[in-house]
């Protein structure tokens, strides 16, 4: 399958970079545009599969960009609006946006919207079960099992475990985990990842199961079946 293309239109370099890193990591080909003019040119010359479009842009604002793109294309448009700006959402949908997301948002939220738009366009099956070793996550039903045992997770625990199971046997750095599960504006206590990994381990190992989430000292964590070195 060829790589799906996403055009990110955002003038704030930090957010644009955050989205580009996250979406590239997920396997999408990402192009960024920092103003409305550049966005219109990019959308015309290198048609994307989805456009993520910030409302607040220099030169031509996001509403106008969406309106002009709509005259020529049915590409899904997800608008990023300011916090609680209800008129923005209404106006966004009126000019032809397919969905909107209120800033600030966690990356997983945006990713879910992007996937939903791609599914809508391509008519894909939404059923999706992720497996690694004895671990199984039914993404549609939001159900997690280890072996035959059902595990109840909170929303954040689920997001964190889903990040691991989508990237098994790959070291996830603390920065990536922060970005992906807590969002770019997260300014909370620095040990939040450790705390949530501990919660997950407690739940996944409560029946003496082998450890799956391993610490990579000084770097981050990895989901790996590693029975030879198991000591817990
Ligand atoms: Ca902006």
Boltz pocket constraint, residues with backbone or C-beta under 6 A from the ligand:
constraints:
  - pocket:
      binder: B
      contacts: [[A, 10], [A, 11], [A, 12], [A, 54], [A, 55], [A, 56], [A, 57]]
      max_distance: 6.0
